[in-house]
Amino acid sequence: MQPQTPHWFKSSYSGTSSDCVEVAEGPVTGVRDTRHRELGALFFGAGEWRSFIDTAKDA
């Protein structure tokens, strides 16, 4: 079975700005810097990502 290539996207609120992050959702959620994609990404399990989102909403 071939691993799937992540589908990266950025927020529609970013417009044409290149100063943002991209996210790829799946069994794990990846986050990377749009300006430095070559540096890789951070990956989070579902529980970790949900905690981050819940905390960000409260900020």
Secondary structure in CASP SS format (residue, H / E / C, confidence):
PFRMAT SS
TARGET T0000
AUTHOR 0000-0000-0000
METHOD secondary structure of the structure
MODEL  1
M C 1.00
Q C 1.00
P C 1.00
Q C 1.00
T C 1.00
P C 1.00
H C 1.00
W C 1.00
F E 1.00
K C 1.00
S C 1.00
S H 1.00
Y H 1.00
S H 1.00
G C 1.00
T C 1.00
S C 1.00
S C 1.00
D C 1.00
C C 1.00
V E 1.00
E E 1.00
V E 1.00
A E 1.00
E C 1.00
G C 1.00
P C 1.00
V C 1.00
T E 1.00
G E 1.00
V E 1.00
R E 1.00
D E 1.00
T C 1.00
R C 1.00
H C 1.00
R H 1.00
E H 1.00
L H 1.00
G C 1.00
A C 1.00
L E 1.00
F E 1.00
F E 1.00
G C 1.00
A H 1.00
G H 1.00
E H 1.00
W H 1.00
R H 1.00
S H 1.00
F H 1.00
I H 1.00
D H 1.00
T H 1.00
A H 1.00
K H 1.00
D H 1.00
A C 1.00
END
